[in-house]
């Protein structure tokens, strides 16, 4: 079974990171760059993909 990746996204004017498929973020706040780093660190620790979304929800970038 494949582990869900990490996604960094914006909601309610705050940048957040969560496991894909989860409704609850594990990190909230800071700049987009700061939240990207939190998401990237979590993805590397867990050995999963990190997906970064734009403000409109489209995929900006994917870090394997």
Biopython code that builds the backbone (N, CA, C, O; Angstrom):
import numpy as np
from Bio.PDB.StructureBuilder import StructureBuilder

atoms = [
    (1, "UNK", "N", (0.844, -1.188, 0.000)),
    (1, "UNK", "CA", (0.000, 0.000, 0.000)),
    (1, "UNK", "C", (0.887, 1.249, 0.000)),
    (1, "UNK", "O", (1.859, 1.333, 0.751)),
    (2, "UNK", "N", (0.544, 2.201, -0.839)),
    (2, "UNK", "CA", (1.309, 3.432, -0.967)),
    (2, "UNK", "C", (0.891, 4.412, 0.131)),
    (2, "UNK", "O", (-0.296, 4.627, 0.376)),
    (3, "UNK", "N", (1.892, 4.997, 0.782)),
    (3, "UNK", "CA", (1.605, 6.001, 1.812)),
    (3, "UNK", "C", (1.183, 7.301, 1.144)),
    (3, "UNK", "O", (1.706, 7.655, 0.087)),
    (4, "UNK", "N", (0.233, 8.019, 1.756)),
    (4, "UNK", "CA", (-0.176, 9.293, 1.159)),
    (4, "UNK", "C", (0.949, 10.315, 1.213)),
    (4, "UNK", "O", (1.743, 10.337, 2.154)),
    (5, "UNK", "N", (1.003, 11.150, 0.205)),
    (5, "UNK", "CA", (2.005, 12.206, 0.166)),
    (5, "UNK", "C", (1.618, 13.363, 1.065)),
    (5, "UNK", "O", (0.592, 13.339, 1.744)),
    (6, "UNK", "N", (2.460, 14.365, 1.051)),
    (6, "UNK", "CA", (2.232, 15.590, 1.816)),
    (6, "UNK", "C", (1.871, 16.684, 0.829)),
    (6, "UNK", "O", (2.513, 16.815, -0.213)),
    (7, "UNK", "N", (0.851, 17.472, 1.144)),
    (7, "UNK", "CA", (0.528, 18.604, 0.282)),
    (7, "UNK", "C", (0.578, 19.898, 1.078)),
    (7, "UNK", "O", (0.126, 19.971, 2.220)),
    (8, "UNK", "N", (1.143, 20.916, 0.437)),
    (8, "UNK", "CA", (1.199, 22.263, 0.993)),
    (8, "UNK", "C", (0.238, 23.102, 0.165)),
    (8, "UNK", "O", (0.311, 23.105, -1.064)),
    (9, "UNK", "N", (-0.658, 23.809, 0.831)),
    (9, "UNK", "CA", (-1.743, 24.510, 0.150)),
    (9, "UNK", "C", (-2.177, 25.727, 0.963)),
    (9, "UNK", "O", (-1.765, 25.890, 2.112)),
    (10, "UNK", "N", (-3.003, 26.575, 0.370)),
    (10, "UNK", "CA", (-3.531, 27.752, 1.058)),
    (10, "UNK", "C", (-5.024, 27.566, 1.287)),
    (10, "UNK", "O", (-5.758, 27.131, 0.399)),
    (11, "UNK", "N", (-5.456, 27.906, 2.502)),
    (11, "UNK", "CA", (-6.877, 27.853, 2.847)),
    (11, "UNK", "C", (-7.145, 28.926, 3.892)),
    (11, "UNK", "O", (-6.392, 29.068, 4.856)),
    (12, "UNK", "N", (-8.215, 29.676, 3.696)),
    (12, "UNK", "CA", (-8.579, 30.748, 4.625)),
    (12, "UNK", "C", (-7.415, 31.714, 4.859)),
    (12, "UNK", "O", (-7.163, 32.151, 5.982)),
    (13, "UNK", "N", (-6.714, 32.033, 3.768)),
    (13, "UNK", "CA", (-5.596, 32.984, 3.774)),
    (13, "UNK", "C", (-4.420, 32.554, 4.648)),
    (13, "UNK", "O", (-3.658, 33.396, 5.122)),
    (14, "UNK", "N", (-4.270, 31.253, 4.860)),
    (14, "UNK", "CA", (-3.126, 30.718, 5.600)),
    (14, "UNK", "C", (-2.542, 29.538, 4.829)),
    (14, "UNK", "O", (-3.269, 28.730, 4.253)),
    (15, "UNK", "N", (-1.209, 29.459, 4.832)),
    (15, "UNK", "CA", (-0.540, 28.323, 4.223)),
    (15, "UNK", "C", (-0.539, 27.169, 5.215)),
    (15, "UNK", "O", (-0.328, 27.364, 6.413)),
    (16, "UNK", "N", (-0.782, 25.949, 4.697)),
    (16, "UNK", "CA", (-0.918, 24.762, 5.543)),
    (16, "UNK", "C", (-0.253, 23.569, 4.871)),
    (16, "UNK", "O", (-0.022, 23.567, 3.662)),
    (17, "UNK", "N", (0.049, 22.553, 5.676)),
    (17, "UNK", "CA", (0.549, 21.279, 5.145)),
    (17, "UNK", "C", (-0.229, 20.150, 5.802)),
    (17, "UNK", "O", (-0.534, 20.198, 6.994)),
    (18, "UNK", "N", (-0.547, 19.123, 5.000)),
    (18, "UNK", "CA", (-1.294, 17.971, 5.508)),
    (18, "UNK", "C", (-0.930, 16.728, 4.703)),
    (18, "UNK", "O", (-0.328, 16.814, 3.632)),
    (19, "UNK", "N", (-1.308, 15.575, 5.241)),
    (19, "UNK", "CA", (-1.186, 14.328, 4.496)),
    (19, "UNK", "C", (-2.341, 14.293, 3.495)),
    (19, "UNK", "O", (-3.466, 14.651, 3.842)),
    (20, "UNK", "N", (-2.079, 13.873, 2.277)),
    (20, "UNK", "CA", (-3.131, 13.798, 1.271)),
    (20, "UNK", "C", (-4.258, 12.909, 1.786)),
    (20, "UNK", "O", (-4.020, 11.855, 2.374)),
    (21, "UNK", "N", (-5.479, 13.354, 1.555)),
    (21, "UNK", "CA", (-6.645, 12.604, 1.994)),
    (21, "UNK", "C", (-7.123, 12.986, 3.387)),
    (21, "UNK", "O", (-8.220, 12.604, 3.794)),
    (22, "UNK", "N", (-6.316, 13.730, 4.111)),
    (22, "UNK", "CA", (-6.685, 14.172, 5.456)),
    (22, "UNK", "C", (-7.356, 15.541, 5.383)),
    (22, "UNK", "O", (-7.012, 16.366, 4.536)),
    (23, "UNK", "N", (-8.306, 15.771, 6.269)),
    (23, "UNK", "CA", (-8.942, 17.084, 6.349)),
    (23, "UNK", "C", (-8.202, 18.008, 7.299)),
    (23, "UNK", "O", (-8.427, 19.218, 7.291)),
    (24, "UNK", "N", (-7.312, 17.443, 8.124)),
    (24, "UNK", "CA", (-6.646, 18.223, 9.164)),
    (24, "UNK", "C", (-5.175, 18.457, 8.835)),
    (24, "UNK", "O", (-4.418, 17.504, 8.652)),
    (25, "UNK", "N", (-4.772, 19.721, 8.759)),
    (25, "UNK", "CA", (-3.353, 20.015, 8.531)),
    (25, "UNK", "C", (-2.525, 19.717, 9.779)),
    (25, "UNK", "O", (-3.018, 19.828, 10.901)),
    (26, "UNK", "N", (-1.269, 19.338, 9.575)),
    (26, "UNK", "CA", (-0.370, 19.135, 10.713)),
    (26, "UNK", "C", (0.468, 20.384, 10.977)),
    (26, "UNK", "O", (1.143, 20.472, 12.003)),
    (27, "UNK", "N", (0.428, 21.351, 10.057)),
    (27, "UNK", "CA", (1.153, 22.615, 10.239)),
    (27, "UNK", "C", (0.352, 23.732, 9.582)),
    (27, "UNK", "O", (-0.160, 23.573, 8.473)),
    (28, "UNK", "N", (0.248, 24.866, 10.279)),
    (28, "UNK", "CA", (-0.509, 26.019, 9.785)),
    (28, "UNK", "C", (0.299, 27.286, 10.042)),
    (28, "UNK", "O", (0.917, 27.446, 11.095)),
    (29, "UNK", "N", (0.281, 28.190, 9.048)),
    (29, "UNK", "CA", (0.849, 29.515, 9.252)),
    (29, "UNK", "C", (2.200, 29.729, 8.611)),
    (29, "UNK", "O", (2.810, 28.810, 8.064)),
    (30, "UNK", "N", (2.652, 30.970, 8.695)),
    (30, "UNK", "CA", (3.919, 31.348, 8.096)),
    (30, "UNK", "C", (3.745, 31.695, 6.633)),
    (30, "UNK", "O", (2.633, 31.722, 6.107)),
    (31, "UNK", "N", (4.855, 31.956, 5.998)),
    (31, "UNK", "CA", (4.839, 32.277, 4.571)),
    (31, "UNK", "C", (4.735, 30.996, 3.758)),
    (31, "UNK", "O", (4.867, 29.896, 4.294)),
    (32, "UNK", "N", (4.498, 31.148, 2.465)),
    (32, "UNK", "CA", (4.445, 29.977, 1.590)),
    (32, "UNK", "C", (5.777, 29.235, 1.646)),
    (32, "UNK", "O", (5.798, 28.007, 1.727)),
    (33, "UNK", "N", (6.881, 29.967, 1.605)),
    (33, "UNK", "CA", (8.210, 29.334, 1.633)),
    (33, "UNK", "C", (8.433, 28.568, 2.937)),
    (33, "UNK", "O", (8.976, 27.463, 2.923)),
    (34, "UNK", "N", (8.017, 29.153, 4.063)),
    (34, "UNK", "CA", (8.180, 28.466, 5.355)),
    (34, "UNK", "C", (7.344, 27.191, 5.407)),
    (34, "UNK", "O", (7.809, 26.157, 5.885)),
    (35, "UNK", "N", (6.119, 27.269, 4.917)),
    (35, "UNK", "CA", (5.255, 26.091, 4.937)),
    (35, "UNK", "C", (5.745, 25.039, 3.939)),
    (35, "UNK", "O", (5.622, 23.841, 4.194)),
    (36, "UNK", "N", (6.299, 25.479, 2.810)),
    (36, "UNK", "CA", (6.881, 24.531, 1.861)),
    (36, "UNK", "C", (8.012, 23.756, 2.533)),
    (36, "UNK", "O", (8.133, 22.547, 2.338)),
    (37, "UNK", "N", (8.828, 24.432, 3.308)),
    (37, "UNK", "CA", (9.938, 23.764, 3.988)),
    (37, "UNK", "C", (9.418, 22.752, 5.003)),
    (37, "UNK", "O", (9.955, 21.649, 5.108)),
    (38, "UNK", "N", (8.381, 23.115, 5.748)),
    (38, "UNK", "CA", (7.793, 22.172, 6.716)),
    (38, "UNK", "C", (7.258, 20.936, 6.000)),
    (38, "UNK", "O", (7.481, 19.807, 6.436)),
    (39, "UNK", "N", (6.547, 21.166, 4.893)),
    (39, "UNK", "CA", (6.011, 20.048, 4.125)),
    (39, "UNK", "C", (7.114, 19.192, 3.529)),
    (39, "UNK", "O", (7.032, 17.964, 3.551)),
    (40, "UNK", "N", (8.149, 19.836, 2.997)),
    (40, "UNK", "CA", (9.277, 19.112, 2.406)),
    (40, "UNK", "C", (9.989, 18.262, 3.456)),
    (40, "UNK", "O", (10.323, 17.103, 3.206)),
    (41, "UNK", "N", (10.219, 18.849, 4.636)),
    (41, "UNK", "CA", (10.884, 18.110, 5.715)),
    (41, "UNK", "C", (10.072, 16.880, 6.115)),
    (41, "UNK", "O", (10.628, 15.797, 6.296)),
    (42, "UNK", "N", (8.758, 17.048, 6.252)),
    (42, "UNK", "CA", (7.890, 15.925, 6.633)),
    (42, "UNK", "C", (7.902, 14.849, 5.550)),
    (42, "UNK", "O", (7.971, 13.659, 5.858)),
    (43, "UNK", "N", (7.835, 15.261, 4.290)),
    (43, "UNK", "CA", (7.834, 14.299, 3.185)),
    (43, "UNK", "C", (9.145, 13.517, 3.134)),
    (43, "UNK", "O", (9.137, 12.310, 2.895)),
    (44, "UNK", "N", (10.259, 14.191, 3.356)),
    (44, "UNK", "CA", (11.553, 13.503, 3.349)),
    (44, "UNK", "C", (11.659, 12.517, 4.508)),
    (44, "UNK", "O", (12.148, 11.401, 4.335)),
    (45, "UNK", "N", (11.199, 12.930, 5.689)),
    (45, "UNK", "CA", (11.218, 12.035, 6.858)),
    (45, "UNK", "C", (10.412, 10.771, 6.605)),
    (45, "UNK", "O", (10.811, 9.674, 6.997)),
    (46, "UNK", "N", (9.256, 10.944, 5.935)),
    (46, "UNK", "CA", (8.340, 9.828, 5.713)),
    (46, "UNK", "C", (8.590, 9.099, 4.396)),
    (46, "UNK", "O", (7.988, 8.056, 4.140)),
    (47, "UNK", "N", (9.467, 9.638, 3.566)),
    (47, "UNK", "CA", (9.781, 9.002, 2.286)),
    (47, "UNK", "C", (8.628, 9.041, 1.293)),
    (47, "UNK", "O", (8.399, 8.083, 0.554)),
    (48, "UNK", "N", (7.895, 10.173, 1.284)),
    (48, "UNK", "CA", (6.756, 10.315, 0.376)),
    (48, "UNK", "C", (6.917, 11.568, -0.479)),
    (48, "UNK", "O", (7.814, 12.379, -0.251)),
    (49, "UNK", "N", (6.040, 11.711, -1.459)),
    (49, "UNK", "CA", (6.056, 12.861, -2.360)),
    (49, "UNK", "C", (5.523, 14.110, -1.652)),
    (49, "UNK", "O", (4.651, 14.015, -0.789)),
    (50, "UNK", "N", (6.050, 15.276, -2.022)),
    (50, "UNK", "CA", (5.567, 16.559, -1.509)),
    (50, "UNK", "C", (4.958, 17.332, -2.664)),
    (50, "UNK", "O", (5.635, 17.614, -3.653)),
    (51, "UNK", "N", (3.689, 17.674, -2.542)),
    (51, "UNK", "CA", (2.964, 18.394, -3.585)),
    (51, "UNK", "C", (2.678, 19.805, -3.092)),
    (51, "UNK", "O", (2.124, 19.988, -2.007)),
    (52, "UNK", "N", (3.052, 20.794, -3.879)),
    (52, "UNK", "CA", (2.864, 22.199, -3.528)),
    (52, "UNK", "C", (1.798, 22.778, -4.450)),
    (52, "UNK", "O", (1.902, 22.682, -5.673)),
    (53, "UNK", "N", (0.773, 23.380, -3.853)),
    (53, "UNK", "CA", (-0.331, 23.931, -4.634)),
    (53, "UNK", "C", (-0.296, 25.456, -4.645)),
    (53, "UNK", "O", (0.177, 26.092, -3.703)),
    (54, "UNK", "N", (-0.809, 26.027, -5.737)),
    (54, "UNK", "CA", (-0.967, 27.476, -5.859)),
    (54, "UNK", "C", (-2.177, 27.926, -5.045)),
    (54, "UNK", "O", (-2.919, 27.100, -4.513)),
    (55, "UNK", "N", (-2.369, 29.232, -4.952)),
    (55, "UNK", "CA", (-3.528, 29.773, -4.237)),
    (55, "UNK", "C", (-4.846, 29.238, -4.785)),
    (55, "UNK", "O", (-5.798, 29.045, -4.028)),
    (56, "UNK", "N", (-4.911, 28.994, -6.107)),
    (56, "UNK", "CA", (-6.154, 28.518, -6.716)),
    (56, "UNK", "C", (-6.325, 27.005, -6.624)),
    (56, "UNK", "O", (-7.308, 26.468, -7.135)),
    (57, "UNK", "N", (-5.392, 26.311, -5.986)),
    (57, "UNK", "CA", (-5.502, 24.863, -5.796)),
    (57, "UNK", "C", (-4.848, 24.024, -6.876)),
    (57, "UNK", "O", (-4.776, 22.802, -6.747)),
    (58, "UNK", "N", (-4.366, 24.659, -7.948)),
    (58, "UNK", "CA", (-3.676, 23.898, -8.978)),
    (58, "UNK", "C", (-2.285, 23.515, -8.478)),
    (58, "UNK", "O", (-1.711, 24.195, -7.627)),
    (59, "UNK", "N", (-1.756, 22.432, -9.011)),
    (59, "UNK", "CA", (-0.442, 21.961, -8.584)),
    (59, "UNK", "C", (0.634, 22.863, -9.169)),
    (59, "UNK", "O", (0.710, 23.063, -10.381)),
    (60, "UNK", "N", (1.457, 23.400, -8.289)),
    (60, "UNK", "CA", (2.573, 24.258, -8.691)),
    (60, "UNK", "C", (3.806, 23.417, -8.961)),
    (60, "UNK", "O", (4.505, 23.617, -9.954)),
    (61, "UNK", "N", (4.066, 22.469, -8.061)),
    (61, "UNK", "CA", (5.308, 21.709, -8.129)),
    (61, "UNK", "C", (5.159, 20.448, -7.299)),
    (61, "UNK", "O", (4.396, 20.404, -6.335)),
    (62, "UNK", "N", (5.897, 19.431, -7.689)),
    (62, "UNK", "CA", (5.908, 18.180, -6.941)),
    (62, "UNK", "C", (7.350, 17.793, -6.664)),
    (62, "UNK", "O", (8.155, 17.674, -7.587)),
    (63, "UNK", "N", (7.676, 17.596, -5.388)),
    (63, "UNK", "CA", (9.010, 17.148, -4.983)),
    (63, "UNK", "C", (8.941, 15.665, -4.664)),
    (63, "UNK", "O", (8.222, 15.263, -3.749)),
    (64, "UNK", "N", (9.675, 14.845, -5.403)),
    (64, "UNK", "CA", (9.654, 13.406, -5.082)),
    (64, "UNK", "C", (10.319, 13.111, -3.754)),
    (64, "UNK", "O", (10.385, 11.954, -3.341)),
]
sb = StructureBuilder()
sb.init_structure("model")
sb.init_model(0)
sb.init_chain("A")
sb.init_seg("    ")
for serial, (resi, resn, name, xyz) in enumerate(atoms, 1):
    if name == "N":
        sb.init_residue(resn, " ", resi, " ")
    sb.init_atom(name, np.array(xyz, "f"), 0.0, 1.0, " ", f" {name:<3s}", serial, name[0])
structure = sb.get_structure()
